[in-house]
């Protein structure tokens, strides 16, 4: 039997209409890429893709980057966001670009397929 929760509880627990979907993203720069170029590409990624589309990115790296992309406000990313991020990274010369399936960023974690 499902537990009935009121709106305040659903919001606090990020359930139902307050669920947030996001995805993981990984990419790699070519060997011996200068730190200045890494900074420039990551800044452009945030400026050209993340901010204009109301997204948020939390991640880190040097030559190999990994992080989480979700909406900046409450809501759900969709397939178009995944494609937008993947296409931008690939078209800007980054290697081994991987974008996970959408998942609930509060309650799930994607499992890598073998």
N, C-alpha and C positions, 0 to 999 in steps of 0.2 A: 504494500500500500504506500503510495506516494505521500510525502509530508506536505501538508498545505502550509504555505508561508505567505505572510502579508508583504506588501510592497516594500516596506522598510527592511524586512529581513532579506528579500530577494536582492535589493540594492546592496546591502551590506555584504552579502555572500557572492555578488556578481553572478546571479542566476537569472534565467528566463530573459526578460527584456533588457537586463543589465549585463548579460554575458558579453565578454570581449574576446574576439577572435584575432589571432595574429599568426605570424609564421617566422621560422628561423631562416637566416640567410648566411651562407659562407662563400667566401671567394678568396682568390690568391693573386698576388702581384707576381710578376716575373722576377726571377732570381736577380739580385743586384740592383733592384729598383731604388733610386735615390729617395731618401726620406722626404725631401721637398716635393717630389712627384706623388708620393703616397698621400701626403697632406693635401695636396692640390686636388687629387682625384676624390678623396673622401669628402672634402669640403664641397666640391661640385655635386657629388652624389646627394648630400644633404640639401644643398641649395636648389638643385634642379629636380629632384625626385621626391624627397621626403617632405620638405616644408610645403611646396605648392599643392601637394595632394592630401594635406592634413594628417600626415603620418608622423610617427615617432620612431626613432632608431636608437637602440641601446646596444652597443657592441664595442669590441676592441680588437687590436691586432697590430701587426707591423707588416710583414709580407703576407701573412695569412690572417684573414679577418673572419669573425663570426659574431652574430648578434641576433637580436629580436626586432621585428618590425610589427607595430600595431598602430591603431588610430591614436591620434593625439588626445581625442576626447573619447568618452564612452561610446562603444560601438563595435562593429564587426568589419574587419578587413574582408575583401572578397577576392575572387580569382583575378580580377583586373589589377588589383594591387600587386599580387604575386607576379603576374606577367610584366607589369610595368617595371618593377625592381629588377627582375631577371633580365629583361631585354636591355635595360640601361647598362647594367654591369657587363653583359656580354658585348654590347656595342662599343664599350669604352676600353676594350682590350684586356679585361680581367679574366683570369683563368679559373678553371674548376669551380664554376658558379653552381651552387646548390641552393634550392629554395624548397623548404619543407611544405608539407600540406598544411592547410589551416588547422589550428587547434585552439582550444580554450586556454588562454594564457594564465588563468587563475587556477585551473583544476587539472589540466592535462599537460603532457609533454610528449612530443612526437617520438616514436620509436624508429630508429634507423632500420631500414630494410636491409636484410643480408643479401 
